[in-house]
Amino acid sequence: MSSSILFANQFGQVDKTTFGEAIRGLLIKHQYCQAKISLYGGQVLTWQPEEHQAVLWLSQDSEFSPGKAIRGGIPLCWPWFGPYKDGGNHGFARQQVWQLDSIDVDKDAVTVILSWHGEKVHPLWPAACELRQELVLGKEFKQTLYMKNAGDIELEYSGALHSYFCVSAPENVDIKALNPAKFDDKLTGEKGQTAILPHCRGPLDRVYHYDKAVQLVDRHWQRTIEILPENTRQWVVWNPGTATAEKMSDVHRGGEHEFVCVEAANSQGQKLPPGRWVTMGQTIRVSEH
Ligand SMILES: O=P(O)(O)OC[C@H]1O[C@@H](O)[C@H](O)[C@@H](O)[C@@H]1O
């Protein structure tokens, strides 16, 4: 992995680099954090605030190759979440090459703006659309996805910020805020249930209908990851469990014991009026106790 400086000042530095054979990306070093971003997928791969261990999990067996989604970090599921007709899982945004629009480094954070636009990208979603992402990486991390319908008829999208969080083990983690919320269980097909989630060991695949902040409490690492959503209506909590993970070529052996996905999502169709920008986002904070 060779790299060269794109931007540097007294607060931090951003290098351009290559992941795998040919995936272009950014290495970020700031007084408050380190991070990696792939332009393929417009995907934040890692973010590690100073004096904390890594927050985002990235598989050691991720395939950094065009046509494949990168396993880990925060893949963007868009313009659909989950399977859609015969279009495959999670839409196409995570397999597009995004453009780097700007970098700004100040004492608090590194701000990176990425963008992508396309038309007739997929037969199931031939519309003209533009995406923009604002990534503010410092002591906390704020991600905003802007979406614009660049055509002249109303569209619907669904999507998720599919964050893979590093944990000591999923069985050591709870997300108490979700306990009273109704959820749809994607494994059993049952909808609208409530039940205590005692831990996050997989197989687990639930769509919670809850639009407020959640906290992942890792009892072993004594760490809390708080996620504050913006304009999302659901949380998806996913861990494949061992039997499924062993069939996934891009999850390294035992990797399923290292992460829990907690995804700020709009899992059901949301209006995308012509010519207007809409957003979804999240802010991630870490604390140790
Ligand atoms: O393997 P993919 O396409 O990245 O999807 C991973 C998982 O993503 C989650 O969001 C879904 O709820 C799961 O059903 C899915 O298995």
The ligand as a Gaussian input file, in Angstrom:
#p B3LYP/6-31G(d) Opt

LIG

0 1
 O      -24.087000      -9.605000       2.743000
 P      -24.717000      -8.246000       2.623000
 O      -25.430000      -8.033000       1.317000
 O      -23.721000      -7.154000       2.889000
 O      -25.830000      -8.169000       3.748000
 C      -25.494000      -8.419000       5.070000
 C      -26.731000      -8.297000       5.961000
 O      -27.128000      -6.952000       5.999000
 C      -28.174000      -6.667000       6.931000
 O      -28.484000      -5.324000       6.842000
 C      -29.397000      -7.473000       6.576000
 O      -30.419000      -7.233000       7.523000
 C      -29.051000      -8.964000       6.507000
 O      -30.202000      -9.677000       6.114000
 C      -27.909000      -9.172000       5.544000
 O      -27.546000     -10.539000       5.532000

